[in-house]
Amino acid sequence: MEAWAAVRHLHAQGHSVRRISRELHLSRQAVRRALGSPQPPRYQRKPTENQQLAPFVALIQQLTTEQHLIGSRILSEIRARGYRGSAAAFYRLWTRLRPTQPDPRITERFETAPGEQSQFDWSPYTVLLGGARTRIVMYGSVLGYSRRLFYWPSLDETLASIYEAFEEAFWYYGGVTKVALVDNAGAFVVDARPSVFQWHPQFLALCGYYRVQPRACRVRRPQTKGKRERPFGFLEEHFIKGNSWLDFPQLCRDLARFTRDVLDVREHHTTHQPPIKRFAEEAPLLMPLPATRYIGIHALTRKVSWDCLLPYDGSRYSVPWVYAGKRVWVRVSQGVRLEATAASGAVIARHPLSRTKGAIIIDPAHYEGLRKETPRTKVVLAEAFQHQFPDDQGFLDGVLTQQKLNAVQHLRGILELARHYSTEALRAAFQTASAYNTFSLSFLRGVLQHTAQPMAVPPTPVGMVREVPRLAIKRDLRTYQCLLGLPPKGVLQ
């Protein structure tokens, strides 16, 4: 290479080929080759045909391109057919014959359109909560276009918690993307083998409810996302490391503040724009949310006892008394809260999740109204109904006709329902009952639970209503005779 460089340098100075040849002790032909080649000379071995491999070239080509066999298998095949040469000679020939394969690390990057795709994943961490090392799971979602991030912490990694976080992301963004990109975790995929690929049926039902198309990455191939985002790297370095919290609620509040004040407004290194700015372009293109959240997957049903308590994991939790004897949906949120949901989708009770077995958690507001005075006779109950619902005499007549033996019980229950549901909801339920010719308290209660939400019952002001004390006093009857001016019995005038 030094001679090649010297030849070109001397020629640039105006020296002739003969002079360069004489000074560098090179042949004139070598000087001319150096001047005619813009690249430095490289040694290349002259290809020679291996006579032992020549009869097998066509077979090697066929096994490589058509049957896609590996080199060791092809070598075994040709040796079985009489090849006696070396393996090195075969592999040199096979390398030239086989098609060039791209490096598996090479990927084609693409950018998603607004509202097109979101990615969901999670990562466990150990943090200090109240001075104790606590394992939490940080669920994360990122929008493909705006790069807006959403995090949902939880104390467990159950199927219910994963689906809850997946669902919460859509409600946080205020809409649903067309595609949700996930990995091959067991909560999403039952079998990830391409030939027999199968989604988890519960995850598929959740995606169907939100009308989003699930898409799984190839196994051990995160590059199939098209872009390699690190949704947890920045969070771990700038929020989790070196911090501690008094309790889990404070962690949630600080995380929401960090997301709002840092993640949403910092300039993204790829888009060079704050995520919240690009989200303004993406939000109108998200698909609308359904009217209610989906409760059919990560929730369980429990029957409420007649003392207004539902059982869960060895403890009991109160719900409003109007749901006594009914089945309600129960789910645990973030591993710290228990929520009870009516069939209509309305949340009817929230309690902190008990960490001990056998606990009874009661909200006194759930029993409000049970002890209020209600008329007890049929005549007075009918008058109270007519006063409150003057245009629904037909329903009252139906109750009195169908429920002759226990009309008092049904009318009292209907008037109690009037304390918890609006007049419009009750009148609509009266019309439904009349259409089905079923005038009963149980039917009316079922209609209301499916079509209306109970109103909040205001607590009774302290000091405004006071019960008259009832004293058990026994007196001699002669006391009353004296009050009436009559002589006591046995006393002669």
C-alpha positions in Angstrom: 0.0 0.0 0.0 3.0 2.4 0.7 4.2 1.8 -2.9 0.8 2.5 -4.3 0.6 5.8 -2.4 4.1 6.8 -3.4 3.5 6.1 -7.0 0.4 8.3 -7.1 2.2 11.1 -5.1 5.2 11.2 -7.4 2.9 11.2 -10.5 1.0 14.1 -9.1 4.4 16.0 -8.8 4.9 15.6 -12.5 7.3 12.6 -12.6 7.2 10.2 -15.5 6.4 6.5 -15.3 10.0 5.7 -16.2 11.4 7.9 -13.4 8.9 6.6 -10.8 9.9 3.0 -11.8 13.6 3.8 -11.4 13.2 5.6 -8.1 10.9 3.0 -6.5 12.5 0.0 -8.1 9.2 -1.1 -9.6 8.3 -2.3 -13.0 6.7 0.1 -15.4 3.7 -2.2 -15.6 3.3 -2.1 -11.8 3.5 1.7 -11.9 0.8 1.9 -14.5 -1.5 -0.4 -12.5 -1.1 1.8 -9.4 -1.9 4.9 -11.4 -5.0 3.2 -13.0 -6.5 2.0 -9.7 -8.2 4.6 -7.5 -8.3 2.1 -4.6 -5.2 0.6 -2.8 -4.4 -3.0 -4.0 -5.9 -5.9 -2.0 -4.9 -9.5 -2.2 -7.6 -11.7 -3.5 -7.2 -15.4 -3.8 -8.0 -16.6 -7.3 -11.1 -18.7 -7.1 -10.5 -22.3 -8.1 -13.0 -25.0 -8.7 -12.9 -27.9 -6.2 -13.0 -31.0 -8.3 -14.4 -33.1 -5.4 -17.3 -30.7 -5.0 -18.1 -30.1 -8.6 -20.5 -33.1 -9.0 -22.5 -31.9 -6.0 -22.9 -28.2 -6.8 -26.4 -28.6 -8.3 -27.5 -30.7 -5.3 -26.1 -28.2 -2.8 -27.9 -25.4 -4.6 -31.2 -27.3 -4.5 -31.0 -28.2 -0.8 -30.0 -24.6 0.1 -32.6 -22.6 -1.9 -35.6 -24.9 -2.1 -35.5 -27.0 1.1 -33.7 -24.4 3.2 -31.5 -26.9 5.0 -28.6 -25.8 7.2 -25.0 -26.4 6.2 -24.3 -29.3 8.5 -27.3 -31.2 7.2 -26.3 -30.5 3.5 -22.8 -31.7 4.3 -24.2 -35.0 5.7 -26.3 -35.5 2.6 -23.5 -35.1 0.1 -21.1 -37.2 2.2 -23.8 -40.0 2.1 -23.6 -39.6 -1.7 -19.8 -40.0 -1.9 -18.2 -36.7 -1.1 -14.8 -37.2 0.5 -13.5 -33.6 0.6 -13.0 -31.4 3.6 -15.7 -29.6 5.5 -13.9 -26.2 5.1 -14.0 -26.5 1.3 -17.7 -27.3 1.4 -18.6 -24.3 3.7 -16.6 -21.9 1.4 -18.7 -23.1 -1.5 -22.0 -23.1 0.5 -21.4 -19.5 1.7 -21.2 -18.3 -1.9 -24.3 -20.3 -3.0 -26.7 -19.5 -0.3 -28.8 -16.3 -0.5 -27.6 -13.3 1.5 -29.7 -13.0 4.7 -30.2 -9.6 6.4 -28.8 -9.2 9.9 -31.7 -10.0 12.3 -30.8 -6.8 14.2 -31.8 -4.7 11.2 -35.3 -3.3 11.3 -37.5 -1.0 9.4 -38.6 1.9 11.6 -42.0 3.3 11.0 -44.1 6.1 12.5 -47.7 5.5 13.4 -50.5 7.9 12.4 -52.5 9.7 15.0 -54.9 7.5 16.9 -53.5 4.4 15.2 -51.5 2.5 17.8 -50.8 2.3 21.5 -48.3 0.0 23.3 -48.8 -1.6 26.8 -46.3 -3.1 29.1 -45.4 -3.3 32.8 -42.3 -3.5 35.0 -41.9 -4.5 38.7 -40.0 -2.3 41.2 -39.2 -2.4 44.9 -39.8 1.0 46.6 -40.0 2.3 50.2 -43.6 2.9 51.4 -43.8 4.0 55.0 -40.2 2.9 55.6 -40.9 -0.7 54.4 -39.5 -2.2 51.2 -42.6 -2.9 49.1 -42.9 -4.5 45.7 -45.1 -2.6 43.3 -45.9 -3.1 39.6 -45.8 -0.1 37.3 -48.1 -0.6 34.3 -47.4 1.8 31.4 -49.0 2.7 28.1 -47.7 5.0 25.4 -49.4 6.4 22.3 -47.5 5.7 19.1 -47.9 9.2 17.6 -47.8 11.7 20.4 -45.6 9.5 22.7 -47.9 10.5 25.6 -47.3 8.2 28.6 -49.7 6.9 31.2 -48.6 5.0 34.3 -50.8 3.0 36.7 -49.2 1.6 39.9 -50.5 -1.5 41.6 -49.5 -3.7 44.5 -50.2 -6.9 42.6 -49.7 -8.5 39.2 -52.8 -10.5 38.8 -54.9 -10.9 35.7 -57.5 -8.5 37.1 -54.8 -5.8 37.8 -53.3 -6.1 34.3 -56.7 -5.7 32.6 -57.6 -2.9 34.9 -54.5 -0.9 33.9 -55.0 -1.7 30.2 -58.5 -0.3 30.5 -57.5 2.7 32.7 -55.2 3.9 29.9 -58.0 4.4 27.5 -60.0 6.4 30.0 -57.0 8.5 30.8 -56.5 9.4 27.1 -60.2 9.9 26.6 -60.4 7.5 23.7 -59.3 4.2 22.1 -56.6 3.6 19.5 -57.3 1.3 16.6 -54.5 -1.2 17.5 -53.1 -2.2 20.9 -49.6 -3.6 20.8 -48.7 -6.0 23.6 -46.1 -8.7 24.3 -46.8 -12.4 24.7 -47.5 -12.5 28.4 -49.9 -15.2 29.6 -52.5 -12.6 30.4 -52.8 -11.8 26.7 -51.7 -14.9 24.8 -52.4 -18.5 25.5 -50.2 -20.0 22.8 -47.6 -17.8 21.0 -46.5 -20.4 18.5 -47.2 -18.9 15.0 -48.8 -22.1 13.7 -51.3 -22.4 16.6 -51.4 -18.8 17.9 -54.3 -18.2 20.4 -55.3 -15.1 22.3 -56.5 -15.3 25.9 -60.3 -15.3 25.6 -60.8 -12.8 28.4 -58.4 -10.4 26.9 -60.0 -10.8 23.5 -63.4 -10.0 25.1 -62.0 -6.9 26.7 -60.6 -5.7 23.3 -63.9 -6.5 21.6 -65.8 -4.4 24.1 -63.5 -1.4 23.4 -63.3 -2.2 19.6 -59.5 -2.3 19.6 -57.5 -4.7 17.6 -54.9 -6.5 19.7 -51.5 -7.2 18.1 -48.7 -9.3 19.7 -45.0 -8.9 19.1 -42.9 -11.8 17.8 -41.5 -13.9 20.6 -38.1 -12.5 21.7 -38.3 -9.9 19.0 -39.2 -6.5 20.6 -38.1 -4.8 17.3 -41.4 -5.8 15.7 -42.9 -2.7 17.4 -41.2 -0.7 14.7 -39.6 1.6 17.3 -37.8 0.8 20.4 -39.2 3.0 23.1 -38.1 2.8 26.7 -41.3 3.8 28.6 -39.8 2.9 32.0 -36.2 4.1 31.7 -36.9 7.8 32.3 -39.5 7.0 35.0 -37.0 4.8 36.8 -34.1 7.2 36.7 -36.1 10.4 37.4 -38.9 9.3 39.7 -38.4 5.9 41.4 -34.7 5.9 42.2 -33.8 7.7 45.5 -37.4 8.4 46.5 -39.6 7.1 49.2 -43.3 7.7 50.1 -45.4 7.6 53.3 -48.0 5.3 51.7 -49.4 4.1 48.4 -51.9 7.0 47.9 -49.0 9.4 48.2 -47.1 7.5 45.5 -50.1 7.7 43.2 -50.4 11.5 43.8 -46.8 12.1 43.2 -46.8 10.0 40.1 -49.8 11.9 38.7 -48.0 15.2 39.4 -44.7 13.9 37.8 -46.7 12.8 34.7 -48.4 16.2 34.4 -45.5 18.4 35.2 -42.6 16.5 33.6 -43.5 13.7 31.2 -46.2 15.6 29.3 -44.2 18.8 28.8 -40.6 17.7 28.2 -39.4 17.7 24.6 -39.3 14.2 23.2 -35.9 13.2 21.8 -37.4 11.8 18.5 -40.3 14.1 17.8 -38.6 17.2 19.3 -42.0 18.3 20.6 -43.8 17.9 24.0 -46.1 14.9 24.0 -49.0 17.0 25.3 -48.7 19.2 22.2 -48.8 16.3 19.7 -51.6 14.7 21.8 -53.8 17.7 20.9 -53.5 16.5 17.3 -54.1 12.9 18.2 -57.0 13.2 20.7 -59.7 14.0 18.1 -58.8 10.9 16.1 -59.1 8.4 18.9 -62.2 6.2 18.8 -64.9 7.1 21.4 -65.1 5.3 24.7 -68.2 3.1 25.6 -70.8 4.5 28.0 -69.6 2.3 30.9 -66.5 0.4 31.8 -66.3 -3.3 31.1 -66.9 -5.3 34.3 -67.4 -8.8 32.9 -63.7 -9.8 33.0 -61.7 -8.6 35.9 -64.6 -8.7 38.3 -66.4 -11.4 40.3 -70.0 -11.7 41.4 -70.9 -11.9 45.0 -74.4 -12.2 46.7 -75.1 -9.5 49.3 -76.4 -10.9 52.5 -79.5 -9.6 54.2 -77.4 -7.6 56.6 -76.0 -5.7 53.5 -72.5 -7.3 53.5 -70.7 -9.1 50.7 -67.8 -11.5 51.3 -64.4 -11.2 49.6 -61.2 -13.0 50.5 -62.2 -13.8 54.0 -63.6 -10.4 54.9 -67.0 -8.7 54.6 -67.8 -5.3 53.1 -71.0 -3.3 53.3 -73.1 -2.1 50.3 -76.3 0.1 50.3 -79.2 -1.7 51.8 -81.3 -1.6 48.6 -78.9 -4.3 47.2 -79.5 -6.8 50.0 -80.1 -10.3 48.7 -78.9 -9.3 45.2 -75.7 -10.2 43.2 -73.2 -7.4 42.5 -69.9 -7.2 40.7 -66.8 -7.0 42.9 -63.3 -6.1 41.8 -60.0 -5.0 43.5 -58.4 -1.9 42.1 -54.6 -1.4 42.3 -54.4 -4.1 45.0 -55.6 -1.6 47.6 -59.3 -0.8 47.0 -62.4 -3.0 46.7 -65.2 -1.7 44.4 -68.8 -3.1 44.2 -70.7 -2.4 41.0 -74.4 -2.8 40.3 -75.7 -4.5 37.1 -76.2 -1.1 35.5 -72.4 -0.4 35.8 -72.6 2.2 38.6 -70.1 1.9 41.4 -72.2 1.5 44.6 -69.5 1.0 47.2 -65.8 1.6 47.7 -63.7 0.3 50.6 -60.0 0.0 51.4 -59.0 -3.6 51.0 -58.5 -5.4 54.3 -55.1 -7.0 54.8 -56.4 -9.3 57.5 -58.9 -12.1 57.4 -62.2 -11.9 59.2 -62.5 -8.1 59.1 -65.9 -6.4 58.7 -65.8 -3.0 56.9 -69.0 -1.0 57.2 -70.0 2.4 55.9 -72.8 3.7 58.0 -74.2 5.6 55.0 -75.2 2.3 53.4 -77.8 1.7 56.2 -79.3 5.2 56.0 -83.0 5.0 55.6 -83.6 1.6 57.2 -84.6 3.1 60.6 -86.8 5.9 59.2 -90.5 5.7 60.1 -92.8 4.4 57.4 -96.6 4.1 57.6 -97.6 0.6 58.7 -101.3 0.2 57.7 -102.6 -0.5 54.2 -104.9 2.5 54.2 -102.2 5.0 55.3 -99.7 3.5 52.9 -102.1 3.8 50.0 -102.7 7.5 50.9 -98.9 8.1 51.1 -98.5 6.5 47.7 -101.3 8.6 46.2 -99.8 11.7 47.7 -96.4 11.0 46.2 -97.5 9.6 42.9 -100.9 11.1 42.1 -100.8 10.0 38.4 -100.1 6.3 39.1 -103.3 5.1 40.6 -103.4 2.2 38.1 -100.1 0.8 39.5 -101.5 1.2 43.1 -104.6 -0.7 42.1 -102.5 -3.5 40.6 -100.5 -3.9 43.8 -103.6 -4.0 46.0 -105.2 -6.5 43.7 -102.2 -8.9 43.1 -100.8 -8.6 46.6 -103.9 -8.9 48.8 -102.2 -10.9 51.5 -99.1 -8.8 51.9 -99.9 -5.4 50.3 -98.4 -3.6 53.3 -95.0 -5.2 52.8 -94.9 -4.3 49.1 -96.2 -0.7 49.6 -93.7 0.0 52.4 -90.8 -1.3 50.2 -91.9 0.9 47.3 -92.0 3.9 49.5 -88.6 3.1 50.8 -87.3 2.9 47.2 -88.7 6.3 46.6 -86.2 7.6 49.1 -83.3 6.3 46.9 -84.5 6.7 43.3 -85.8 9.7 41.5 -89.6 10.1 40.8 -88.9 9.9 37.0 -87.1 6.5 37.5 -89.9 5.1 39.7 -92.6 6.2 37.3 -90.8 4.6 34.4 -90.5 1.4 36.5 -94.2 1.6 37.2 -94.9 1.6 33.4 -92.6 -1.3 32.9 -94.4 -3.3 35.6 -97.8 -2.4 34.2 -96.7 -3.6 30.7 -95.7 -7.0 32.2 -98.7 -7.0 34.5 -96.4 -7.7 37.4 -97.1 -5.5 40.5 -94.5 -6.6 43.1 -91.7 -5.0 45.1 -89.1 -7.5 43.8 -89.9 -6.9 40.2 -89.8 -3.1 40.7 -86.5 -3.3 42.5 -84.9 -5.4 39.7 -86.1 -2.9 37.1 -84.6 0.0 39.0 -81.3 -1.7 39.5 -80.9 -2.3 35.8 -82.2 1.0 34.5 -81.5 3.7 37.1 -78.9 4.7 39.7 -79.8 5.3 43.3 -79.6 8.9 44.6 -77.3 9.8 47.5 -79.4 9.9 50.7 -78.6 13.0 52.8 -77.8 12.2 56.4 -80.2 13.3 59.1 -79.0 16.6 60.6 -77.8 16.1 64.1 -80.1 17.7 66.7 -83.0 18.2 64.4 -84.8 14.9 64.9 -84.8 13.2 68.3 -86.6 10.0 69.3 -89.0 10.2 72.3 -87.6 7.8 75.0 -89.8 4.9 75.7 -90.0 3.9 79.4 -91.2 0.6 80.7 -93.3 1.8 83.8 -95.8 -0.4 85.7 -98.5 1.3 87.8 -101.3 0.0 90.0 -104.6 0.4 88.3 -105.9 2.2 91.4 -103.7 5.1 90.4 -105.8 5.6 87.2 -109.1 5.2 89.1 -108.0 8.1 91.4 -107.2 10.2 88.3 -110.7 9.5 87.0 -112.3 10.4 90.3 -113.5 6.8 91.0 -113.1 5.2 94.4 -110.6 2.3 94.5 -112.0 -1.1 94.1 -113.1 -2.6 97.4 -113.4 0.7 99.2 -117.0 1.5 100.4 -118.4 5.0 100.4 
